[in-house]
Amino acid sequence: MEPGVSIANHELVLRIPAHGIDPSWLCRPLEDLGIRADASIDSVRIESSPQWKWDTEDAAFLARIERLFPISGPSILRGLPADLQKLIELATGRLPTHHDRVAPENRVARVGLFAAKEVRAFAAFVELLGEVVRLAPRFFMGRARVRARDLFDVLAESGSRALVIVAVVNVLMGAILGFVGALELRTFGAGIYVADLVGIASVRELTPILTAIVLAGRTGASFAARLSTMGGNEEIDALTTLGVSAVEILVLPRVIAMSLLTPVLYVYGCAFAFLGGLGVAAPLLNISVDAYVTETQQAIATANFAIGALKALAFGALVALIGCYCGLRAERSAAGVGAATTTSVVASIVTIIAVDAVFAVCANALGV
């Protein structure tokens, strides 16, 4: 039985029998079935029996028809089951892409769509944060499904392998503060207060920020790249299929490791910042090492160290969370890996600065 074909009002109506399309139709010219390329057709309407059990032969035949009448838009076929429609779009290479989506001309609409997208992204991030907070007690009680080898790898990547770059950055930062302070303060005969400047600025603000930024560009980006690559290789899907939480086995150890090690790196960075300031200020101002150290100890209060360590802990957790979040939500392609890495670094740096501003406002309100 050949399909019934009729044309009315620039619409081709194709009636398909319940048993589907005969595979021999795939080898026959469409003109033999009454379907001509020179016909003025705007759409093709499919009429089929409710008992129609379509197969790949049906999709291939309908894809030929769609190629015969190329027009703008995702498809000219109407009245198809949703699954068959997707299969035909895949066969004809006309699946919608990001470039096919036309942005609305209204600026207000574009702003609204962008805002809605960012709100959904923020909600997903908060959901990930809540899942990590929920699983954290299980980790410290030893009940989380985290392999010790994976945890040690994350600890090494987040801590020991970042020692050199953290030391270099903080030494240079301390040296710059010491040099600028020495040039200005010796004019007033107050060169000894360079130790106060370097000590307070390093402990309270610059060392936690710079250490977190270094980790964002080094470790957070590594988290994003690794998880996005695992997503592209369908490793995360495999974990989900096996009933294993990707958050528990991939995100939780990274967040815990970064949260614990960033305060340690903060103390380590403070020591090198002091050395950088001392190395520059002492020769410029003829200050003895003992006088510099004594002045630094008097200038730095315990509260400054507590605030700096708390900042470092928060920054470390945020960098790990943002890196994992970007990796889990990355597109499954090489371009997606690069985009996830870039987004992770940029978002981490912006978040670090914003959270530091919140800490400053809170500390000022508390009089600390």
Contacts in CASP RR format, 6 or more apart in sequence:
PFRMAT RR
TARGET T0000
AUTHOR 0000-0000-0000
METHOD contacts of the structure
MODEL  1
MEPGVSIANHELVLRIPAHGIDPSWLCRPLEDLGIRADASIDSVRIESSP
QWKWDTEDAAFLARIERLFPISGPSILRGLPADLQKLIELATGRLPTHHD
RVAPENRVARVGLFAAKEVRAFAAFVELLGEVVRLAPRFFMGRARVRARD
LFDVLAESGSRALVIVAVVNVLMGAILGFVGALELRTFGAGIYVADLVGI
ASVRELTPILTAIVLAGRTGASFAARLSTMGGNEEIDALTTLGVSAVEIL
VLPRVIAMSLLTPVLYVYGCAFAFLGGLGVAAPLLNISVDAYVTETQQAI
ATANFAIGALKALAFGALVALIGCYCGLRAERSAAGVGAATTTSVVASIV
TIIAVDAVFAVCANALGV
1 17 0 8 1.000
1 22 0 8 1.000
2 22 0 8 1.000
2 25 0 8 1.000
2 33 0 8 1.000
3 14 0 8 1.000
3 15 0 8 1.000
3 16 0 8 1.000
3 17 0 8 1.000
3 21 0 8 1.000
3 25 0 8 1.000
3 33 0 8 1.000
4 13 0 8 1.000
4 14 0 8 1.000
4 15 0 8 1.000
5 12 0 8 1.000
5 13 0 8 1.000
5 14 0 8 1.000
5 15 0 8 1.000
5 33 0 8 1.000
5 34 0 8 1.000
5 35 0 8 1.000
6 12 0 8 1.000
6 13 0 8 1.000
7 13 0 8 1.000
7 39 0 8 1.000
7 41 0 8 1.000
10 40 0 8 1.000
10 41 0 8 1.000
10 42 0 8 1.000
10 43 0 8 1.000
11 41 0 8 1.000
11 42 0 8 1.000
11 43 0 8 1.000
11 44 0 8 1.000
11 45 0 8 1.000
12 35 0 8 1.000
12 39 0 8 1.000
12 41 0 8 1.000
12 43 0 8 1.000
12 44 0 8 1.000
12 45 0 8 1.000
12 65 0 8 1.000
12 69 0 8 1.000
13 44 0 8 1.000
13 45 0 8 1.000
13 47 0 8 1.000
14 35 0 8 1.000
14 44 0 8 1.000
14 45 0 8 1.000
14 46 0 8 1.000
14 47 0 8 1.000
14 65 0 8 1.000
15 47 0 8 1.000
15 48 0 8 1.000
16 46 0 8 1.000
16 47 0 8 1.000
16 48 0 8 1.000
16 49 0 8 1.000
16 52 0 8 1.000
16 58 0 8 1.000
17 48 0 8 1.000
17 49 0 8 1.000
17 52 0 8 1.000
18 48 0 8 1.000
18 49 0 8 1.000
18 51 0 8 1.000
18 52 0 8 1.000
18 53 0 8 1.000
19 53 0 8 1.000
20 48 0 8 1.000
20 52 0 8 1.000
20 53 0 8 1.000
20 54 0 8 1.000
20 55 0 8 1.000
20 57 0 8 1.000
20 58 0 8 1.000
21 57 0 8 1.000
21 58 0 8 1.000
21 61 0 8 1.000
23 57 0 8 1.000
25 33 0 8 1.000
25 61 0 8 1.000
26 57 0 8 1.000
26 60 0 8 1.000
26 61 0 8 1.000
26 64 0 8 1.000
30 36 0 8 1.000
30 37 0 8 1.000
30 64 0 8 1.000
30 65 0 8 1.000
30 68 0 8 1.000
35 65 0 8 1.000
35 68 0 8 1.000
37 68 0 8 1.000
37 69 0 8 1.000
41 69 0 8 1.000
41 76 0 8 1.000
42 71 0 8 1.000
42 76 0 8 1.000
43 76 0 8 1.000
43 77 0 8 1.000
43 78 0 8 1.000
44 65 0 8 1.000
44 66 0 8 1.000
44 69 0 8 1.000
44 76 0 8 1.000
44 77 0 8 1.000
44 78 0 8 1.000
45 78 0 8 1.000
45 79 0 8 1.000
46 62 0 8 1.000
46 77 0 8 1.000
46 78 0 8 1.000
46 79 0 8 1.000
46 80 0 8 1.000
54 81 0 8 1.000
54 84 0 8 1.000
56 87 0 8 1.000
58 84 0 8 1.000
59 84 0 8 1.000
59 87 0 8 1.000
59 88 0 8 1.000
59 91 0 8 1.000
60 91 0 8 1.000
62 77 0 8 1.000
62 80 0 8 1.000
62 84 0 8 1.000
62 88 0 8 1.000
63 88 0 8 1.000
63 91 0 8 1.000
63 92 0 8 1.000
65 77 0 8 1.000
66 75 0 8 1.000
66 76 0 8 1.000
66 77 0 8 1.000
66 88 0 8 1.000
66 92 0 8 1.000
66 94 0 8 1.000
67 92 0 8 1.000
69 76 0 8 1.000
73 94 0 8 1.000
74 89 0 8 1.000
74 94 0 8 1.000
74 96 0 8 1.000
74 100 0 8 1.000
75 85 0 8 1.000
75 88 0 8 1.000
75 89 0 8 1.000
75 94 0 8 1.000
77 85 0 8 1.000
77 88 0 8 1.000
80 88 0 8 1.000
86 95 0 8 1.000
89 95 0 8 1.000
89 96 0 8 1.000
103 110 0 8 1.000
103 113 0 8 1.000
104 110 0 8 1.000
104 113 0 8 1.000
121 329 0 8 1.000
124 325 0 8 1.000
124 329 0 8 1.000
125 321 0 8 1.000
125 322 0 8 1.000
125 325 0 8 1.000
128 247 0 8 1.000
128 251 0 8 1.000
128 321 0 8 1.000
128 324 0 8 1.000
128 325 0 8 1.000
128 328 0 8 1.000
129 321 0 8 1.000
131 247 0 8 1.000
131 251 0 8 1.000
132 247 0 8 1.000
132 251 0 8 1.000
132 252 0 8 1.000
132 255 0 8 1.000
132 321 0 8 1.000
135 144 0 8 1.000
135 245 0 8 1.000
135 247 0 8 1.000
135 248 0 8 1.000
135 252 0 8 1.000
136 252 0 8 1.000
136 256 0 8 1.000
138 144 0 8 1.000
138 248 0 8 1.000
139 146 0 8 1.000
139 252 0 8 1.000
139 253 0 8 1.000
139 256 0 8 1.000
144 248 0 8 1.000
144 252 0 8 1.000
145 244 0 8 1.000
145 245 0 8 1.000
145 248 0 8 1.000
145 249 0 8 1.000
146 248 0 8 1.000
146 249 0 8 1.000
146 252 0 8 1.000
146 253 0 8 1.000
147 249 0 8 1.000
150 249 0 8 1.000
150 253 0 8 1.000
151 253 0 8 1.000
151 256 0 8 1.000
151 257 0 8 1.000
154 253 0 8 1.000
154 254 0 8 1.000
154 257 0 8 1.000
155 257 0 8 1.000
155 261 0 8 1.000
157 219 0 8 1.000
157 222 0 8 1.000
158 215 0 8 1.000
158 219 0 8 1.000
158 254 0 8 1.000
158 257 0 8 1.000
158 258 0 8 1.000
158 261 0 8 1.000
158 262 0 8 1.000
158 320 0 8 1.000
159 219 0 8 1.000
159 261 0 8 1.000
159 264 0 8 1.000
159 265 0 8 1.000
162 214 0 8 1.000
162 215 0 8 1.000
162 218 0 8 1.000
162 219 0 8 1.000
162 265 0 8 1.000
163 265 0 8 1.000
163 268 0 8 1.000
165 214 0 8 1.000
165 218 0 8 1.000
166 211 0 8 1.000
166 214 0 8 1.000
166 265 0 8 1.000
166 268 0 8 1.000
166 269 0 8 1.000
166 272 0 8 1.000
167 268 0 8 1.000
167 269 0 8 1.000
167 272 0 8 1.000
169 210 0 8 1.000
169 211 0 8 1.000
169 214 0 8 1.000
170 202 0 8 1.000
170 207 0 8 1.000
170 210 0 8 1.000
170 211 0 8 1.000
170 269 0 8 1.000
170 270 0 8 1.000
170 272 0 8 1.000
170 273 0 8 1.000
170 276 0 8 1.000
171 272 0 8 1.000
171 273 0 8 1.000
171 275 0 8 1.000
171 276 0 8 1.000
172 276 0 8 1.000
173 202 0 8 1.000
173 206 0 8 1.000
173 207 0 8 1.000
173 210 0 8 1.000
173 273 0 8 1.000
174 198 0 8 1.000
174 202 0 8 1.000
174 206 0 8 1.000
174 273 0 8 1.000
174 274 0 8 1.000
174 276 0 8 1.000
174 277 0 8 1.000
174 280 0 8 1.000
175 276 0 8 1.000
175 277 0 8 1.000
175 279 0 8 1.000
175 280 0 8 1.000
177 197 0 8 1.000
177 198 0 8 1.000
177 201 0 8 1.000
177 202 0 8 1.000
177 206 0 8 1.000
177 273 0 8 1.000
177 277 0 8 1.000
178 194 0 8 1.000
178 197 0 8 1.000
178 198 0 8 1.000
178 276 0 8 1.000
178 277 0 8 1.000
178 280 0 8 1.000
178 281 0 8 1.000
179 280 0 8 1.000
179 281 0 8 1.000
179 284 0 8 1.000
181 191 0 8 1.000
181 194 0 8 1.000
181 197 0 8 1.000
181 281 0 8 1.000
182 191 0 8 1.000
182 194 0 8 1.000
182 280 0 8 1.000
182 281 0 8 1.000
182 284 0 8 1.000
182 285 0 8 1.000
183 284 0 8 1.000
185 191 0 8 1.000
185 193 0 8 1.000
185 194 0 8 1.000
185 197 0 8 1.000
186 284 0 8 1.000
186 285 0 8 1.000
191 281 0 8 1.000
191 285 0 8 1.000
191 287 0 8 1.000
192 285 0 8 1.000
192 287 0 8 1.000
192 291 0 8 1.000
192 292 0 8 1.000
192 295 0 8 1.000
193 295 0 8 1.000
194 277 0 8 1.000
194 281 0 8 1.000
194 285 0 8 1.000
194 287 0 8 1.000
194 292 0 8 1.000
195 278 0 8 1.000
195 281 0 8 1.000
195 287 0 8 1.000
195 292 0 8 1.000
195 293 0 8 1.000
195 295 0 8 1.000
195 296 0 8 1.000
195 299 0 8 1.000
196 295 0 8 1.000
196 296 0 8 1.000
196 299 0 8 1.000
198 273 0 8 1.000
198 274 0 8 1.000
198 276 0 8 1.000
198 277 0 8 1.000
198 278 0 8 1.000
198 281 0 8 1.000
198 296 0 8 1.000
199 270 0 8 1.000
199 273 0 8 1.000
199 274 0 8 1.000
199 296 0 8 1.000
199 299 0 8 1.000
199 300 0 8 1.000
200 299 0 8 1.000
200 300 0 8 1.000
200 304 0 8 1.000
202 270 0 8 1.000
202 273 0 8 1.000
202 274 0 8 1.000
203 270 0 8 1.000
203 300 0 8 1.000
203 304 0 8 1.000
203 305 0 8 1.000
203 308 0 8 1.000
204 304 0 8 1.000
204 307 0 8 1.000
204 308 0 8 1.000
205 356 0 8 1.000
206 273 0 8 1.000
207 266 0 8 1.000
207 269 0 8 1.000
207 270 0 8 1.000
207 273 0 8 1.000
207 308 0 8 1.000
208 266 0 8 1.000
208 308 0 8 1.000
208 309 0 8 1.000
208 311 0 8 1.000
208 312 0 8 1.000
208 315 0 8 1.000
208 356 0 8 1.000
209 311 0 8 1.000
209 315 0 8 1.000
209 352 0 8 1.000
209 353 0 8 1.000
209 356 0 8 1.000
211 262 0 8 1.000
211 265 0 8 1.000
211 266 0 8 1.000
211 269 0 8 1.000
211 312 0 8 1.000
211 315 0 8 1.000
212 262 0 8 1.000
212 311 0 8 1.000
212 312 0 8 1.000
212 315 0 8 1.000
212 316 0 8 1.000
212 319 0 8 1.000
212 348 0 8 1.000
212 352 0 8 1.000
213 348 0 8 1.000
213 349 0 8 1.000
213 352 0 8 1.000
215 258 0 8 1.000
215 262 0 8 1.000
215 265 0 8 1.000
215 315 0 8 1.000
215 316 0 8 1.000
215 319 0 8 1.000
216 319 0 8 1.000
216 322 0 8 1.000
216 344 0 8 1.000
216 345 0 8 1.000
216 348 0 8 1.000
216 349 0 8 1.000
216 352 0 8 1.000
217 345 0 8 1.000
217 348 0 8 1.000
219 258 0 8 1.000
219 319 0 8 1.000
219 320 0 8 1.000
220 319 0 8 1.000
220 320 0 8 1.000
220 322 0 8 1.000
220 323 0 8 1.000
220 344 0 8 1.000
220 345 0 8 1.000
220 348 0 8 1.000
221 323 0 8 1.000
221 341 0 8 1.000
221 344 0 8 1.000
221 345 0 8 1.000
223 254 0 8 1.000
223 320 0 8 1.000
223 323 0 8 1.000
223 324 0 8 1.000
223 327 0 8 1.000
223 344 0 8 1.000
224 323 0 8 1.000
224 324 0 8 1.000
224 326 0 8 1.000
224 327 0 8 1.000
224 330 0 8 1.000
224 340 0 8 1.000
224 341 0 8 1.000
224 343 0 8 1.000
224 344 0 8 1.000
225 327 0 8 1.000
225 337 0 8 1.000
225 338 0 8 1.000
225 340 0 8 1.000
225 341 0 8 1.000
226 327 0 8 1.000
227 236 0 8 1.000
227 250 0 8 1.000
227 323 0 8 1.000
227 324 0 8 1.000
227 327 0 8 1.000
227 328 0 8 1.000
227 330 0 8 1.000
227 340 0 8 1.000
228 326 0 8 1.000
228 327 0 8 1.000
228 328 0 8 1.000
228 330 0 8 1.000
228 336 0 8 1.000
228 337 0 8 1.000
228 338 0 8 1.000
228 340 0 8 1.000
228 341 0 8 1.000
229 337 0 8 1.000
230 236 0 8 1.000
230 250 0 8 1.000
231 237 0 8 1.000
231 327 0 8 1.000
231 328 0 8 1.000
231 330 0 8 1.000
231 332 0 8 1.000
232 332 0 8 1.000
232 333 0 8 1.000
236 246 0 8 1.000
236 250 0 8 1.000
236 328 0 8 1.000
239 245 0 8 1.000
239 246 0 8 1.000
239 249 0 8 1.000
239 250 0 8 1.000
240 246 0 8 1.000
246 328 0 8 1.000
250 324 0 8 1.000
251 320 0 8 1.000
251 321 0 8 1.000
251 324 0 8 1.000
251 328 0 8 1.000
254 320 0 8 1.000
254 324 0 8 1.000
255 317 0 8 1.000
255 320 0 8 1.000
255 321 0 8 1.000
255 324 0 8 1.000
257 320 0 8 1.000
258 316 0 8 1.000
258 317 0 8 1.000
258 319 0 8 1.000
258 320 0 8 1.000
259 313 0 8 1.000
259 316 0 8 1.000
259 317 0 8 1.000
259 320 0 8 1.000
262 312 0 8 1.000
262 313 0 8 1.000
262 315 0 8 1.000
262 316 0 8 1.000
262 317 0 8 1.000
262 319 0 8 1.000
263 309 0 8 1.000
263 312 0 8 1.000
263 313 0 8 1.000
265 312 0 8 1.000
266 308 0 8 1.000
266 309 0 8 1.000
266 311 0 8 1.000
266 312 0 8 1.000
267 309 0 8 1.000
274 296 0 8 1.000
278 289 0 8 1.000
278 292 0 8 1.000
278 293 0 8 1.000
281 287 0 8 1.000
281 292 0 8 1.000
282 288 0 8 1.000
282 289 0 8 1.000
282 292 0 8 1.000
303 368 0 8 1.000
307 359 0 8 1.000
307 363 0 8 1.000
307 368 0 8 1.000
310 359 0 8 1.000
311 355 0 8 1.000
311 356 0 8 1.000
311 359 0 8 1.000
314 355 0 8 1.000
314 359 0 8 1.000
315 352 0 8 1.000
315 355 0 8 1.000
318 348 0 8 1.000
318 351 0 8 1.000
318 352 0 8 1.000
318 355 0 8 1.000
319 348 0 8 1.000
319 352 0 8 1.000
322 344 0 8 1.000
322 347 0 8 1.000
322 348 0 8 1.000
322 351 0 8 1.000
323 340 0 8 1.000
323 344 0 8 1.000
323 348 0 8 1.000
326 340 0 8 1.000
326 341 0 8 1.000
326 343 0 8 1.000
326 344 0 8 1.000
326 347 0 8 1.000
327 340 0 8 1.000
327 344 0 8 1.000
329 340 0 8 1.000
330 336 0 8 1.000
330 337 0 8 1.000
330 338 0 8 1.000
330 339 0 8 1.000
330 340 0 8 1.000
331 339 0 8 1.000
END
